[in-house]
Amino acid sequence: MTRQLVVDFTGEGAAWRIPPASLQAVRAALGAGWEVVEVDSTAANTGRNAEIYFGYGIPPGLIEAARPTLRWVHSGMAGVGASLRHLAGTGIVLTNSAGVHAAPIADWALASIAYFARSLDRMREAQREHRWIRPEFAALAIPVTELCDLRVGVFGLGGLGSAVARRALALGMSVAGVRRRPERGGPAGIRWIGGVGDLPRLAAESDCLVIAAPHTAETAGAVNRDILGRLQAGAIVVNVSRGSLLVEADVLDALERGALRGVALDVFAQEPLAPGHPFWDHPRVLVSPHAAAVTSRFWERETGLILDNIRRYLARQPLVNVVDQEAGY
């Protein structure tokens, strides 16, 4: 009997659509006896006979349609909160793409830190107004900070947070971080690593807080008024994980009080960001349309992960990036 793998990598834009070369590599890795079916998740009865499903999350009805045959679901995303609700109690293995997106997102995070630390936002504002503000810089009326003088706190030292930490360390920044399992450690050179309960201490010792943790019951709303109030004066906040981790009303309050130098956001509580949201026009907020992960190299990394796991699956070996369905990531 022919076994079936259903591929639904039909994401928004060319960056997320599986290229023909990657699809061919998947077929070659599976070998004889397998049928690879490329579908659109909006189609009816998607994945009815699938043993394996590759896509961005799990489309409605997939579990019910393929329950007798489905054994493994792989998501091209790192976050899998919605998918977990569908898979609870089914015994179906779920893998994600944690780590695949780490490099471009970490690049974006470091660029955002530099944007505010070196007052590029003020330069851009002056450019729009055709103002030559060299005297203001020379008088130190505009804050400028060398990157090596920044203390960076990373909330979530998984694949993404560790990628941010390595880049910050390479540029001479002092780095500390927290994660759910601090015993797993982090990149060499980190000042200290604590548990999620150490987030208040991390904030108090940070000139820049990078939010890179997954959404869980423990992390939702974790960066709130209390945590923001513990940050050093003129701190920078960068969110590259999920909008749910940062209380947006508390961020706006901190900005209005002048407590924060700047806030760089790639994720929001509601997306797309509403046209009338205060973040759009705030001079110290960098709004990114959830695009920090976009890179021309995504499929190079994603294909490598998929092929490795196909070989493991066929050999009945443990898969890479299996989601802990209890932890939520």
FIDRENLUM-160943 format. One record per atom (N, C-alpha, C): residue in three letters; x, y, z. Coordinates in steps of 0.02 Angstrom, whole numbers, padded with zeros to 5 digits, always signed. Each point is the difference from the previous one (the first is absolute). Layout:
REM FIDRENLUM-160943
ALAXYZ...
***
This chain:
REM FIDRENLUM-160943
MET+00042-00060+00000MET-00042+00060+00000MET+00044+00063+00000THR-00017+00048-00042THR+00038+00062-00004THR-00012+00043+00061ARG+00055+00025+00030ARG-00005+00044+00057ARG+00002+00072-00026GLN-00030+00046+00039GLN-00009+00067-00026GLN+00028+00054+00047LEU+00036+00047-00030LEU+00022+00060+00035LEU-00034+00059-00035VAL-00035+00040+00040VAL-00035+00058-00027VAL+00040+00063+00017VAL+00013+00040-00051VAL+00039+00062+00008VAL-00046+00059-00013ASP-00004+00045+00049ASP-00042+00060-00007ASP+00041+00061+00019PHE+00058+00008-00031PHE+00041+00059+00011PHE-00020+00053-00051THR-00061+00024+00007THR-00026+00051-00045THR-00008+00066+00037GLY+00050+00018+00040GLY-00005+00060+00040GLY-00001+00063-00041GLU-00013+00056+00035GLU-00005+00065-00032GLU+00068+00021-00028GLY+00004+00012-00064GLY+00061+00026-00030GLY+00049-00054-00021ALA+00045+00018-00045ALA+00048-00047-00028ALA+00047-00028+00053ALA+00013+00038+00053ALA+00047-00023+00051ALA-00023-00065+00033TRP-00065-00011+00003TRP-00027-00057+00038TRP-00025-00057-00044ARG-00001+00008-00066ARG-00022-00054-00044ARG+00057-00047-00014ILE-00012-00065+00006ILE+00053-00048-00009ILE+00024+00000-00073PRO+00064+00007-00012PRO+00026+00001-00069PRO+00000-00071-00030PRO-00003-00006-00065PRO-00001-00066-00032PRO+00060-00044+00020ALA+00058+00030+00008ALA+00059-00040+00018ALA-00008-00032+00068SER-00030+00036+00048SER-00011-00028+00066SER-00052-00056-00002LEU-00052+00010-00040LEU-00052-00051-00006LEU+00029-00063-00031GLN+00043+00008-00049GLN+00032-00058-00031GLN+00046-00036+00049ALA+00034+00038+00042ALA+00044-00030+00050ALA-00040-00041+00050VAL-00060+00024+00017VAL-00043-00038+00046VAL-00021-00066-00032ARG-00020+00003-00063ARG-00020-00062-00035ARG+00058-00050-00003ALA+00060+00025-00014ALA+00058-00044-00004ALA+00016-00031+00068ALA-00007+00039+00053ALA+00015-00026+00067ALA-00049-00054+00021LEU-00063+00005-00021LEU-00050-00050+00018LEU+00009-00064-00040GLY+00016+00007-00063GLY+00012-00059-00042GLY-00065-00033-00023ALA+00008-00062-00024ALA-00056-00037-00027ALA-00052-00016+00053GLY-00062-00005-00022GLY-00055-00017+00046GLY-00033+00060+00032TRP+00025+00060-00018TRP-00029+00061+00029TRP-00028+00044-00055GLU-00056+00033+00016GLU-00029+00050-00043GLU+00004+00067+00036VAL+00028+00051-00033VAL+00004+00067+00028VAL-00052+00043-00035VAL-00048+00025+00038VAL-00055+00039-00027VAL+00005+00071+00025GLU+00006+00048-00047GLU+00001+00071+00018GLU-00070+00027-00005VAL-00024+00031+00055VAL-00069+00024+00003VAL-00002+00071+00026ASP-00060+00027+00001ASP-00015+00064+00030ASP-00046-00014+00059SER+00017+00026+00059SER-00037-00017+00060SER-00073+00022-00003THR-00018+00044-00047THR-00070+00021-00006THR-00042-00051-00037ALA+00035-00049-00031ALA-00038-00051-00037ALA-00036-00047+00047ALA-00055-00027-00022ALA-00039-00047+00041ALA+00037-00066+00007ASN-00009-00032+00057ASN+00029-00066+00013ASN+00076-00002-00006THR+00032+00056+00017THR+00073+00002-00003THR+00030-00053+00044GLY+00045-00042-00029GLY+00037-00048+00039GLY-00039-00061+00023ARG-00054-00018-00035ARG-00042-00055+00024ARG+00038-00065+00009ASN+00049-00015-00042ASN+00037-00063+00005ASN+00073+00011+00021ALA+00014+00057+00029ALA+00069+00017+00016ALA+00026-00040+00059GLU+00063-00023-00006GLU+00037-00028+00057GLU+00043+00055+00030ILE+00024+00046-00043ILE+00040+00057+00021ILE-00030+00063-00031TYR-00001+00053+00039TYR-00025+00064-00025TYR+00051+00054+00014PHE+00019+00038-00052PHE+00044+00058+00006PHE-00039+00063-00017GLY+00001+00049+00043GLY-00034+00063-00014GLY+00017+00052+00051TYR-00039+00053+00002TYR+00008+00053+00050TYR-00057-00008+00049GLY+00013-00038+00053GLY-00054-00016+00046GLY-00042-00057-00027ILE-00060-00007+00028ILE-00045-00054-00020ILE-00066+00030-00024PRO-00020-00013-00063PRO-00063+00028-00025PRO-00059-00032+00035PRO-00056+00036+00004PRO-00061-00027+00031PRO-00021-00065-00034GLY-00016-00049+00038GLY-00026-00063-00027GLY+00053-00051-00018LEU+00064+00019+00001LEU+00052-00048-00019LEU+00001-00061+00046ILE-00002+00012+00065ILE+00006-00055+00048ILE-00058-00049-00010GLU-00061+00027-00007GLU-00057-00043-00009GLU+00004-00038-00066ALA+00022+00034-00053ALA+00002-00031-00066ALA+00052-00056-00004ALA+00058+00011+00032ALA+00055-00048-00008ALA+00015-00039+00064ARG-00043+00003+00049ARG+00013-00032+00065ARG+00022-00073-00005PRO-00030-00041-00044PRO+00021-00070-00001PRO+00071-00011-00025THR+00026+00046-00041THR+00066-00011-00031THR+00054+00049+00023LEU-00018+00058+00025LEU+00048+00053+00014LEU+00045-00018+00060ARG+00065+00005-00011ARG+00049-00017+00052ARG+00045+00058+00020TRP+00012+00046-00047TRP+00049+00053+00013TRP-00023+00064-00036VAL+00000+00055+00038VAL-00014+00067-00028VAL+00060+00044+00011HIS+00022+00033-00053HIS+00056+00047+00007HIS-00024+00070-00020SER+00016+00049+00042SER-00018+00069-00014SER+00061+00040-00021GLY-00007+00040-00052GLY+00053+00044-00022GLY+00010+00060+00045MET-00042+00007+00051MET+00005+00054+00049MET+00033-00026+00064ALA+00024+00047+00040ALA+00027-00019+00065ALA-00056-00004+00052GLY-00047+00048-00002GLY-00056-00001+00046GLY-00053-00050-00020VAL-00025-00038+00048VAL-00047-00054-00017VAL-00059-00002+00048GLY-00015+00056+00032GLY-00053+00001+00051GLY-00066-00027-00025ALA-00024+00025-00057ALA-00065-00022-00026ALA+00002-00073-00021SER+00056-00022-00027SER+00006-00070-00022SER-00005-00048+00058LEU+00027+00019+00057LEU-00002-00044+00058LEU-00071-00015+00022ARG-00044+00048-00006ARG-00070-00011+00020ARG-00032-00055-00043HIS+00017-00002-00063HIS-00028-00050-00045HIS+00029-00070+00014LEU+00062-00003+00023LEU+00035-00064+00006LEU-00006-00032+00069ALA-00026+00036+00048ALA-00004-00025+00069ALA-00032-00069+00002GLY+00036-00048+00028GLY-00027-00067+00011GLY-00002-00044-00062THR+00027+00022-00056THR-00003-00040-00061THR+00058-00048-00008GLY+00055+00014+00033GLY+00061-00042-00009GLY+00039+00018-00063ILE-00023+00049-00038ILE+00035+00022-00060ILE+00060+00042+00019VAL+00058-00014-00029VAL+00061+00038+00015VAL-00001+00067-00037LEU+00017+00053+00036LEU+00003+00067-00030LEU+00072+00025+00004THR+00027+00021-00057THR+00066+00033-00001THR-00010+00071-00027ASN+00046+00044+00019ASN-00004+00069-00024ASN+00066+00021-00031SER+00004+00064-00019SER+00060+00026-00033SER+00039+00046+00045ALA-00002-00013+00065ALA+00040+00040+00047ALA+00073-00005-00021GLY+00034+00056-00001GLY+00070+00002-00020GLY+00009+00020-00072VAL-00047-00021-00043VAL+00006+00017-00071VAL-00005+00076-00010HIS-00042+00031+00040HIS-00011+00072-00007HIS+00048+00042+00044ALA+00042-00033+00039ALA+00039+00036+00051ALA+00047+00052-00030ALA+00037-00018-00053ALA+00051+00045-00026ALA-00028+00067-00026PRO-00050-00001-00045PRO-00026+00065-00023PRO-00034+00040+00054ILE-00035-00033+00045ILE-00034+00037+00054ILE+00051+00031+00047ALA+00053-00037+00016ALA+00052+00027+00043ALA+00035+00059-00033ASP+00011-00004-00066ASP+00028+00057-00037ASP-00044+00061+00009TRP-00066-00011-00008TRP-00048+00056+00007TRP+00003+00029+00070ALA+00004-00043+00051ALA+00002+00024+00069ALA+00061+00044+00012LEU+00058-00022-00025LEU+00061+00040+00010LEU-00003+00066-00039ALA-00029-00003-00060ALA-00008+00062-00039ALA-00046+00049+00037SER-00051-00026+00033SER-00046+00043+00037SER+00033+00031+00060ILE+00042-00038+00034ILE+00037+00027+00057ILE+00044+00058-00024ALA+00037-00010-00055ALA+00044+00052-00027ALA-00040+00060-00023TYR-00059-00011-00027TYR-00043+00054-00025TYR-00013+00052+00054PHE-00015-00024+00061PHE-00014+00046+00054PHE+00064+00021+00037ALA+00046-00046+00010ALA+00061+00016+00038ALA+00040+00055-00035ARG+00002-00002-00066ARG+00038+00050-00038ARG-00044+00057-00026SER-00062+00002+00024SER-00048+00053-00018SER-00011+00009-00074LEU-00003-00057-00036LEU-00017+00004-00071LEU-00071+00025-00010ASP-00043-00012+00049ASP-00068+00024-00005ASP-00002+00077-00001ARG+00044+00031+00041ARG+00003+00072+00001ARG+00028+00028-00065MET+00048-00036-00028MET+00028+00021-00065MET-00053-00002-00055ARG-00038-00054+00000ARG-00052-00008-00051ARG-00054+00054+00008GLU-00018+00015+00061GLU-00049+00053+00013GLU+00025+00067-00026ALA+00063+00015+00014ALA+00029+00063-00022ALA+00006+00002-00077GLN+00014-00057-00030GLN+00004-00003-00073GLN-00067+00018-00031ARG-00054-00027+00028ARG-00067+00016-00026ARG-00014+00074+00003GLU+00027+00032+00052GLU-00012+00072+00011GLU+00054+00044-00031HIS+00048-00031-00034HIS+00055+00037-00032HIS+00039+00040+00051ARG+00012-00029+00059ARG+00037+00034+00053ARG+00068-00032+00008TRP+00053+00042+00004TRP+00068-00023+00011TRP+00013+00003+00075ILE+00000-00060+00033ILE+00002-00001+00073ILE+00068-00019+00029ARG+00052+00012-00038ARG+00067-00013+00026ARG+00013+00037+00067PRO-00019+00064+00007PRO+00012+00034+00064PRO-00032-00035+00059GLU-00060-00029-00010GLU-00033-00035+00055GLU+00037-00063+00020PHE+00027-00036-00051PHE+00040-00059+00016PHE+00065+00021+00036ALA+00032+00052-00025ALA+00064+00023+00029ALA-00009+00023+00072ALA-00058+00027+00015ALA-00014+00024+00068ALA-00025-00056+00045LEU-00005-00061-00027LEU-00026-00059+00036LEU-00072+00012+00023ALA-00035+00044-00036ALA-00071+00010+00015ALA-00042-00058-00024ILE+00027-00037-00048ILE-00032-00061-00025ILE+00039-00059+00027PRO-00032-00047+00033PRO+00037-00056+00031PRO+00031-00047-00052VAL+00063-00016+00009VAL+00034-00050-00042VAL+00038-00046+00047THR-00005-00065-00013THR+00032-00050+00042THR+00039-00049-00043GLU+00062-00014+00019GLU+00038-00052-00035GLU-00029-00068+00019LEU-00005-00044-00049LEU-00031-00065+00012LEU+00036-00038+00056CYS+00066+00007+00004CYS+00037-00037+00051CYS-00016+00022+00071ASP-00034+00057+00006ASP-00019+00024+00067ASP-00069-00023+00022LEU-00035-00037-00043LEU-00067-00022+00016LEU-00001-00066+00038ARG-00045-00004+00047ARG-00014-00064+00034ARG-00066-00027-00028VAL+00003-00057-00033VAL-00058-00029-00033VAL-00028-00056+00042GLY-00065+00003+00013GLY-00034-00055+00033GLY-00043-00037-00050VAL+00008-00066-00004VAL-00037-00040-00049VAL-00052-00042+00038PHE-00063+00014-00012PHE-00055-00038+00030PHE-00017-00057-00047GLY+00027-00060+00014GLY-00010-00058-00042GLY+00064-00018-00036LEU+00040-00044+00031LEU+00065-00018-00029LEU-00003-00066-00038GLY-00052-00008-00042GLY-00004-00057-00044GLY+00041+00013-00062GLY-00020-00029-00056GLY+00037+00009-00062GLY+00004+00073-00021LEU-00056+00035+00002LEU-00002+00070-00020LEU+00038+00044+00050GLY-00015-00007+00063GLY+00033+00041+00050GLY+00075-00011+00002SER+00021-00062-00010SER+00072-00014-00001SER+00033+00032-00060ALA-00035+00002-00057ALA+00027+00033-00060ALA+00008+00075+00012VAL-00047+00030+00035VAL+00005+00070+00018VAL+00060+00010+00047ALA+00005-00044+00050ALA+00054+00006+00049ALA+00069-00006-00033ARG+00008-00047-00045ARG+00065-00008-00033ARG+00020+00062-00039ARG-00048+00030-00034ARG+00015+00061-00038ARG+00017+00058+00046ALA-00037+00006+00054ALA+00013+00054+00048ALA+00069-00008+00031LEU+00017-00062+00019LEU+00065-00013+00029LEU+00057+00015-00048ALA-00011-00017-00064ALA+00052+00012-00051ALA+00014+00075-00009LEU-00051+00042+00016LEU+00008+00072-00006LEU+00021+00032+00066GLY+00019-00041+00049GLY+00026+00025+00063GLY-00052+00017+00052MET-00062-00016-00011MET-00052+00014+00049MET+00003-00050+00057SER-00023+00021+00058SER-00007-00044+00057SER-00070-00031-00003VAL-00004-00066+00006VAL-00063-00035-00010VAL-00017-00045+00059ALA-00062+00003+00022ALA-00028-00047+00048ALA-00067-00024-00028GLY-00027-00054+00028GLY-00063-00024-00028GLY-00037-00045+00048VAL-00064-00012-00016VAL-00041-00047+00038VAL-00033-00048-00049ARG-00014-00061+00024ARG-00034-00050-00039ARG-00035-00048+00047ARG-00048-00038-00027ARG-00039-00045+00042ARG+00044-00053+00033ARG+00050-00023-00036ARG+00046-00050+00028ARG+00071+00029-00001PRO+00018+00039+00050PRO+00066+00032+00001PRO+00058-00049+00000GLU-00013-00061+00022GLU+00054-00050+00001GLU+00024-00018-00070ARG-00039+00017-00051ARG+00022-00012-00069ARG+00053+00050-00023GLY+00009+00053+00039GLY+00053+00047-00015GLY-00013+00044-00061GLY+00053+00027-00027GLY-00004+00045-00057GLY+00068+00009-00031PRO+00007+00047-00046PRO+00064+00012-00032PRO+00055+00019+00049ALA+00061-00019-00015ALA+00057+00016+00042ALA+00008+00076+00005GLY+00013+00023+00060GLY+00011+00072+00010GLY-00058+00036+00032ILE-00056-00034+00008ILE-00058+00032+00032ILE+00015+00011+00075ARG-00018+00058+00024ARG+00015+00018+00069ARG-00033-00045+00051TRP-00065-00012-00009TRP-00036-00048+00043TRP-00064-00021-00036ILE-00026-00059+00020ILE-00061-00027-00028ILE-00045-00021+00058GLY-00062+00024-00001GLY-00047-00018+00053GLY-00064-00029-00028GLY-00046-00015+00045GLY-00066-00024-00020GLY-00047+00058-00014VAL-00060-00016-00023VAL-00048+00052-00017VAL-00016+00043+00061GLY+00005-00028+00059GLY-00012+00038+00062GLY+00052+00054+00012ASP+00056-00003-00037ASP+00053+00051+00007ASP-00009+00057-00049LEU-00058+00003-00035LEU-00011+00054-00047LEU+00004+00070+00032PRO-00025+00010+00061PRO+00008+00067+00031PRO+00073+00019+00008ARG+00042-00046+00021ARG+00071+00015+00007ARG+00031+00015-00068LEU-00019-00039-00051LEU+00027+00012-00067LEU-00017+00070-00024ALA-00062+00021+00011ALA-00021+00067-00021ALA+00040+00054+00037ALA+00010-00009+00064ALA+00035+00050+00040ALA+00073+00009-00022GLU+00028-00052-00032GLU+00070+00003-00021GLU+00007+00011-00075SER-00053+00021-00034SER+00002+00004-00073SER-00011+00071-00026ASP+00043+00019-00048ASP-00011+00061-00039ASP-00043-00015-00061CYS-00003-00064-00018CYS-00040-00023-00056CYS-00030-00068+00016LEU-00065-00006-00007LEU-00034-00064+00013LEU-00026-00027-00066VAL+00024-00060-00018VAL-00022-00033-00061VAL-00047-00057+00020ILE-00062+00002-00024ILE-00050-00050+00016ILE+00002-00053-00055ALA+00022-00060+00018ALA+00008-00054-00050ALA-00029-00066+00025ALA-00042+00002+00050ALA-00029-00060+00029ALA-00063-00020-00038PRO-00018-00065+00001PRO-00063-00022-00031PRO-00060+00020+00043HIS-00059+00000-00032HIS-00061+00014+00037HIS-00021-00062+00039THR-00005+00007+00065THR-00027-00053+00044THR-00043+00035+00053ALA-00032-00040+00041ALA-00040+00029+00055ALA+00045+00039+00047GLU+00063-00020+00006GLU+00046+00032+00046GLU+00028+00066-00028THR+00007+00004-00066THR+00031+00059-00030THR-00049+00053-00024ALA-00063-00018-00009ALA-00050+00048-00025ALA-00005+00059+00047GLY+00009+00061-00027GLY-00005+00061+00040GLY+00057+00009+00049ALA+00055-00038-00007ALA+00054+00002+00049ALA+00036+00067+00001VAL+00007+00032-00058VAL+00034+00065-00002VAL-00054+00053+00008ASN-00010+00019+00062ASN-00054+00046+00018ASN+00028+00062+00033ARG-00044+00038+00031ARG+00020+00063+00032ARG+00056-00011+00051ASP-00005-00053+00039ASP+00051-00013+00050ASP+00069-00012-00031ILE+00002-00044-00051ILE+00064-00016-00032ILE+00027+00061-00037LEU-00042+00036-00036LEU+00023+00059-00036LEU+00026+00053+00049GLY-00031+00005+00058GLY+00021+00048+00049GLY+00067-00016+00032ARG+00022-00062-00005ARG+00065-00020+00028ARG+00058+00011-00048LEU-00014+00011-00064LEU+00052+00011-00049LEU+00040+00064+00016GLN+00062+00002-00023GLN+00040+00059+00008GLN-00031+00059-00037ALA+00011+00060+00025ALA-00027+00060-00033ALA+00025+00003-00072GLY-00045+00016-00045GLY+00019+00005-00070GLY+00011-00067-00033ALA-00032-00053+00025ALA+00010-00067-00027ALA-00035-00009-00067ILE+00023-00052-00036ILE-00029-00019-00064ILE-00036-00067+00009VAL-00059-00007-00027VAL-00038-00063+00003VAL-00010-00025-00071VAL+00016-00064-00011VAL-00006-00031-00066VAL-00042-00063+00008ASN-00054-00006-00039ASN-00041-00060+00004ASN+00000-00036-00068VAL+00028-00061+00000VAL+00004-00040-00061VAL-00032-00069+00009SER-00040-00008+00052SER-00030-00066+00012SER-00075+00000-00014ARG-00040+00022+00049ARG-00072+00003-00008ARG-00026+00064+00034GLY-00049+00032-00032GLY-00027+00061+00028GLY-00032-00010+00068SER-00022-00061+00014SER-00034-00014+00063SER+00046+00006+00061LEU+00065-00002-00009LEU+00046+00003+00057LEU+00009+00070+00027LEU-00015+00050-00040LEU+00011+00070+00018LEU-00067+00035+00008VAL-00011+00032+00056VAL-00062+00037+00012VAL+00006+00068-00034GLU-00034+00008-00056GLU+00009+00059-00042GLU-00020+00065+00035ALA-00052-00001+00040ALA-00021+00060+00035ALA+00053+00023+00049ASP+00034-00048+00032ASP+00054+00017+00047ASP+00060+00028-00037VAL+00013-00025-00061VAL+00055+00027-00040VAL-00014+00072-00018LEU-00060+00015-00023LEU-00018+00068-00018LEU+00006+00047+00060ASP-00020-00024+00058ASP+00005+00041+00060ASP+00073+00015+00016ALA+00043-00051-00005ALA+00072+00010+00013ALA+00031+00048-00050LEU-00021-00004-00062LEU+00025+00046-00051LEU-00021+00072+00015GLU-00063+00009+00018GLU-00025+00067+00014GLU+00033+00030+00062ARG+00021-00041+00047ARG+00035+00024+00059ARG+00074+00013-00014GLY+00022-00016-00060GLY+00070+00010-00018GLY+00047-00052+00030ALA-00028-00056+00022ALA+00041-00051+00033ALA+00039-00043-00049LEU-00022-00002-00063LEU+00032-00042-00050LEU+00030+00042-00056ARG+00059-00019-00022ARG+00031+00033-00058ARG-00037-00018-00064GLY-00018-00064-00007GLY-00034-00021-00060GLY-00027-00070+00006VAL-00047-00017-00042VAL-00031-00067-00001VAL-00003-00024-00072ALA+00028-00058-00013ALA-00001-00030-00067ALA-00044-00062+00002LEU-00052+00000-00041LEU-00050-00054+00003LEU-00009-00031-00068ASP+00010-00067-00003ASP-00015-00037-00060ASP-00065-00039+00007VAL-00026-00004+00061VAL-00061-00038+00014VAL-00046+00043+00044PHE-00065-00015-00005PHE-00049+00042+00034PHE-00057-00043+00027ALA-00037+00027+00047ALA-00056-00037+00029ALA-00051-00018-00053GLN-00012+00046-00046GLN-00045-00012-00057GLN+00037+00018-00064GLU-00004-00044-00048GLU+00033+00012-00064GLU-00049-00010-00058PRO+00003+00043-00051PRO+00042+00059-00006PRO-00016+00052+00054LEU+00049+00042+00014LEU-00009+00054+00048LEU-00055+00046-00025ALA-00048+00016+00044ALA-00057+00041-00019ALA+00023+00069-00025PRO-00033+00027-00052PRO+00020+00064-00029PRO+00006+00057+00050GLY-00042+00000+00051GLY+00001+00054+00048GLY+00042-00012+00062HIS+00039-00054+00001HIS+00038-00017+00060HIS+00054+00053+00013PRO+00010+00019+00063PRO+00050+00052+00017PRO+00071-00018-00021PHE+00015-00064-00007PHE+00068-00018-00020PHE+00019+00028-00068TRP-00047+00006-00045TRP+00016+00022-00068TRP+00036+00067-00001ASP-00024+00047+00039ASP+00026+00069-00003ASP+00047+00018+00057HIS+00014-00048+00043HIS+00043+00018+00057HIS+00072+00007-00023PRO+00033+00055+00016PRO+00068+00012-00025PRO+00053-00047+00027ARG-00015-00035+00054ARG+00051-00045+00029ARG-00020-00073-00006VAL-00044-00015-00048VAL-00020-00070-00013VAL+00017-00018-00072LEU+00035-00055-00008LEU+00014-00028-00066LEU-00050-00056-00013VAL-00042+00009-00049VAL-00051-00050-00017VAL+00023-00042-00059SER+00004-00064+00010SER+00018-00048-00053SER-00059-00047-00010PRO-00020-00013-00063PRO-00061-00038-00014PRO+00009-00076+00006HIS+00025-00023+00058HIS+00013-00071+00012HIS+00041-00029-00058ALA+00053+00036-00017ALA+00041-00018-00057ALA+00073-00014+00018ALA+00016-00002+00064ALA+00070-00009+00020ALA+00028-00067-00023ALA-00043-00050-00010ALA+00023-00066-00020ALA+00011-00007-00075VAL-00022+00049-00038VAL+00004-00006-00073VAL+00073+00001-00023THR+00018-00049-00040THR+00068-00006-00026THR-00002-00042-00063SER+00046+00012-00044SER+00005-00041-00061SER+00030-00068+00015ARG+00024-00011+00062ARG+00032-00063+00017ARG-00045-00047+00041PHE-00064+00019+00008PHE-00044-00041+00040PHE-00003-00073-00024TRP-00010-00009-00066TRP-00010-00068-00025TRP+00064-00041+00001GLU+00057+00033+00001GLU+00063-00036+00008GLU+00001-00035+00068ARG-00019+00037+00052ARG+00000-00028+00068ARG-00059-00048+00011GLU-00059+00021-00024GLU-00061-00040+00011GLU+00005-00067-00036THR+00027-00001-00060THR+00007-00062-00037THR+00048-00047+00035GLY+00054+00028+00027GLY+00048-00041+00037GLY-00032-00034+00060LEU-00041+00038+00038LEU-00035-00027+00058LEU-00049-00055-00021ILE-00039+00014-00053ILE-00050-00048-00023ILE+00033-00066-00023LEU+00053+00006-00039LEU+00032-00061-00026LEU+00031-00041+00056ASP+00030+00034+00048ASP+00028-00036+00058ASP-00055-00039+00036ASN-00057+00032+00011ASN-00055-00033+00036ASN-00033-00054-00042ILE-00003+00007-00066ILE-00026-00055-00041ILE+00043-00061+00007ARG+00065+00009-00002ARG+00046-00058+00008ARG-00009-00032+00068ARG-00008+00041+00051ARG-00011-00026+00068ARG-00067-00037+00004TYR-00051+00028-00030TYR-00067-00031+00002TYR+00001-00068-00033LEU+00031-00003-00059LEU+00002-00064-00036LEU+00042-00052+00037ALA+00050+00023+00037ALA+00043-00045+00039ALA-00028-00013+00070ARG-00058+00030+00014ARG-00033-00007+00066ARG+00045+00025+00056GLN+00034+00055-00014GLN+00043+00033+00050GLN-00036+00062+00027PRO+00020+00025+00058PRO-00032+00060+00028PRO+00007+00059-00048LEU-00053+00039-00007LEU+00001+00058-00044LEU+00032+00060+00035VAL+00024+00047-00040VAL+00027+00063+00026VAL-00057+00050+00006ASN+00004+00044+00050ASN-00049+00054+00010ASN-00069-00027+00017VAL-00004-00055+00037VAL-00065-00023+00023VAL-00025+00048+00053VAL-00063+00021-00008VAL-00029+00049+00047VAL-00021-00036+00063ASP+00019+00029+00056ASP-00023-00024+00066ASP-00072+00024+00008GLN-00048-00044-00008GLN-00069+00022-00002GLN-00025+00023+00069GLU+00035-00020+00053GLU-00018+00025+00066GLU+00028+00071+00011ALA+00063+00011-00022ALA+00030+00066+00008ALA-00029+00051-00048GLY-00020-00024-00060GLY-00030+00045-00049GLY+00048+00023-00054TYR+00061-00029-00001TYR+00048+00018-00052TYR+00054-00054-00005
***
